[in-house]
């Protein structure tokens, strides 16, 4: 199993390291493509096979391609992949895994379509008027001219009165959904503690889904989402969640420093407090509200702090911030979908 990772940034390198360290039983080779000289040197120091050129040889040997570029670089990448697809460089059953926030599988599928242009076609009357003739190897259908072989593949219905307009006929392979998986990982994957949620098209077999699970478990934990429309909500929670957590920790440390603690001591206390709280929450049979109330004695210090949180709209701030992330994911998806390149 050969895996090609396009994009050697934080997540691309995390995938490469995770696969090399934990999934040697499912792969033969992992190759990372990136054009940034600094990233290439970093990857080489990690003993990761890296290339600055996306050659036909590398692409043609890939069984799985992981798209790990930033959303704004996605249109250009999809156009490159489309060209490889049109040249039959990509393997027919290649599994494509995208980790770009906001970009839907439909957008990727449409970008990778293989149109066969039939040029400007005319009605039968126009054909006669212009003395044009159809070859014996072509037939007229509702809206296009195709060969008998194409007709057999497309199951098109013949119409003696067909009006022929400029049109594009898609190849038979395009009529079926491609093997695409959309993943939202997060940065703790860099240390094997990531959380990845994923959605796959119907074309992805059960064996391939199990392979996806193995790949993602090399980075931490994974969960399959059955409804792709929920992926932007996942992004707003676990995808962005580490940043929320880091901001909360920063605030704890800054607050402690203002109360007189030195920064190092404050950081040690804050990190261990959050780490221990998470372990307690995961191991306890009690819900989060119960655990919170057990810390807050009536009239005590914790209760005073929690009441202030509530007064300042702490919950609403978190929820509205997540909504902003969710909405931005939708915007990113629309921008990519509406790209003039497609």
N, C-alpha and C positions, 0 to 999 in steps of 0.2 A: 504494500500500500504506500503510494507516494503522495505526499501532501505538499502543496504549494501555498505559501502564505504571502499574499500581496499586501505589503505595508509592514514596515519593521518598527513601528512606534511602540508605545507601552503595551498595548494589548496584543499586537502582532508578535512581539518578542515574548510576551507571557505565554501565548499559545505555543510558540516554538520550544521554549524551555520546559513547559509542562509536558508536552508530548515527548520530548527527548528523555525526560526524567521518569515518566510514569507509564508510557504507552509503547514501549519498544516491541511489545508482542503484537501490535496491530499495524505497524508501519515499517517500511524499508528505509524511507528517506524523508526528511523534512527540509524544504528549501524556502528561504525567505527572500522576497524581492523588495528592494528599496533603492531609491536614487539619491538619498541623502548620505553624503560621505561620512558624516559624523556617526549616523546610525549604523552604517555598514561596519565601521571600525568597532563599535560597541558590540555588535552581533558576532563579529569575528573573534573578539576576546572571549566571548561566551562559548566559542567553538561551535557556532551555528553556521550551517552552510548558507551563504548569502550571495546574491547576485544583483548587479545593478542593471542588468539587461533582461527584459522579459522576452526571451527567445522562444521560437517555435518548438525547439527541442524540449525546453523545460516545461512549457505549457502542455505539449502533447503527451508527456509522461505522467502528468498529474491525474490521480484518481479522485482527489479532493482538492478544491481550491477554496481557501479562506480569504475573503475580502475584508481586509483590516485597515482600509484607508479612511480618512475623515470624510464626512458626508459631502463637503464641498468639492472633493476630488473624485467623487463617485461617477459623475457623468462621463468624464474622460476615461476612467477605467472601464466602464461598461462598453464604451465604443471600441476600446482595444479588444475586449473579450468578444464582442460581436464580430470583429474582423477575423479573429481566430476561428470563430464558429463557422463563418461563411467559407473559410478555406478548409474546413473539416480538420482543423488542427486539434481542437478540443475533442476529448473522448466523448462518444455518444452518450454514455451514462455517467459523465462526470458529476460529482456531487458538489454543489456550490453552497458555501456557508458564508453568510453576510453578517457582520457585527456592527453595521452602521446604524446609528440611531435615526429613527423616523422614516427610513426608506423601506417601503413595502415590497413584498415579493412580486406583486403585480407590476410594479415599476421596473424591477429587474427583468422579469419575463418579457415585458414589452420591449425593453431596450435590447434584448438579445434575440429578437425575432429575425428570421432570415427571409426577407422579401425577395421575390423573383420578379423583376420588372418586366412587363410585357409591352411596354411602350404605349404610345397613343393608339387606341383602337377605335374603329368607327362602326356605324350601323351598316346593315347589309346594303341599304340603298346608297349610302355614301361610298361603300366599296365599289358598287356597280358604276356610280357616277365618275369615280376617279380611276376606273379601269384597274382597280386593285384586285388581287385575287388571293384566295386562301390556298395554301399548299394542301396537298392530299394528306399531309400528316398533321393537320390542325383541325379543330372543331370549334364552333362558336357556342359559348354558354352565356348565361345571364350576366353580362358585364365583363367578359374577358375572353381571350383566345388562349387555349391551352392544347397541349398535345394529347393524343389518346392515352398515353401512359399516365400523364398527370390527371386525366379525367378518371382513370381507373382508381387512382389513389384518393381523389377528392370526393368521389361519389356525387359529382355535380349532375344536375338535371339538364338535359338538352332542351332548348327552346327554339323552334323555327323562327320565332319573331324576336329573338334576343336583341336587345339594344346594347351595343358595346360601347362602353365609356372608358376613359383612361383609368386603369386599375392596377392593383398589385396582387399577385397570387402568392400565398404563403406556402412554403414547402410542407409536405406531409408531417415532418417532424415537429413543426410548429404547432400543430393542432392539439398536441398533448402537452400537459404541464411539465415543466422541467423540474429536475431534482434540486430544489432550493430549500435551504434552512435559514431562517432568520433568528439570530441569537442576540440577546442583550446580556453581556457579561458585566463584570465590574472590576475595579482595580485591585482588590485583594487577591485576584487571580495571580498577581505578580508573585505572591508567596504561597500559592496553592490553597488559598482560603477564599476563593471567589464564589460568587453566586451567579449562575447563568440560567436565564429562562429562554426557551426556544420554541419556535413554531416551524413545522415542516409542511410542504405541499403533499398532496395525496400521492404524487409520483414517487415519493421517498418510501422505500420498502421498510418492513419491520426490521430486517437485518441491518439496513442502513441507519435506521433510527437508533438501534442498539449501538452502532458504531459512533453515532453522534454523542450518545450518552458517555461512551468510553472516552472520547476526546475531551468533552467538557468536564468529566470527573477528574481529568488530569490537572484541572485548574481549581478544583474545589467541589462544590455541589451543583446540581442541575435540576431543573423542573421543566417538563413539557407543558406548553400552553396550547390548548385546543382551539382557541379563537384568536386569530392574528390581530383583530381590532384592539385587543387588550395589551399588545406589546408596548404601546406608548405609555400606558399606565405602569407597566413593569419598569420602563425606563425611568419614570418619575419617582419610583420607589427604590428598587435595588440598583439600577444603573447609576442614578445620581446620589443614592443614599450615602455612600462613603464620604462624599463632600459635605453633606449635612452633618454627619457625625464628626468630621474633622472641625467644622465650624463650631459645633457645640463644645468640643474639647478645647478649642482655642479660647472660647468665651469663659470656660471654667478656669483655665489657667490664668487668663488676664484678670479675672475677678479675684482669684486667690492672691495674685501678685499685688493687687490694689489693697488687699487686706493684710499684707505684710510678709507673705511667704516668698521665698526666692523662686525664680522661674523653674529651676531643675526639680526642686521638691514639689512644686505645684504640678508640674507635668507628670512626675512619677505617681502622685496621688490621683490625678485625674484619669490617667490611662488605666491604672489598676482598678479604679472604681468602676469605670465603664466596662472593662473586661470582666470583672467579677459579677457585675449586675447582669451582663448578658449570659454568663454561665449559669447563674442562679435562675434566670428566666427560662432558659432552655431545659434545665433539669427539674424544675418545680412543676408540680401538678396544678398549682394555683395560677389564676390568670394575672395579667399585668396590674390590673386595678387593685387586686388584693395585695399583691407584693408592694405596690406603692403605699397603700394605706398602712401597712405594717411598719413602714419606716416613719410615717408621720404621726407622732403622738399628739393628742389634742393639746393645743396651746403651746406646742413645742417649736423648735427652730425650723424643722423641715416643713411643718404646716405653714409657718409664716412665709417661707420661700414659695411654696406651691400656690398659696393664695395670691401672691404677687404675680406669679406666672399666669394664673387664670385671669387676673385683673387686666394684665397687659395683652391678653388674647394670644397666649403662647400656642394653643392648639390651632387657632385660625391662621396664625402666621405660617405654621408648618403646612397646613392644608392648602393655603393659597400659593405657597411657594411650589408645592408639588404640582398644582394646577398649571402654574406658569411653565414648569418643565414639560408637562404633558402637552400644552398648547404649542410650545416651541417645537416639540417633536413632530406635530402635525404640520407646522409651517415648513420645516426642513423637508418633510416628505413631499409636500406640494411643490416646493421649489425644484426639487430633483425631478419630479414627475413632469413638470411643465417646462423643463429645460429645452431650449431650442435645439439642442444636440439630438434629442430624440424625435 
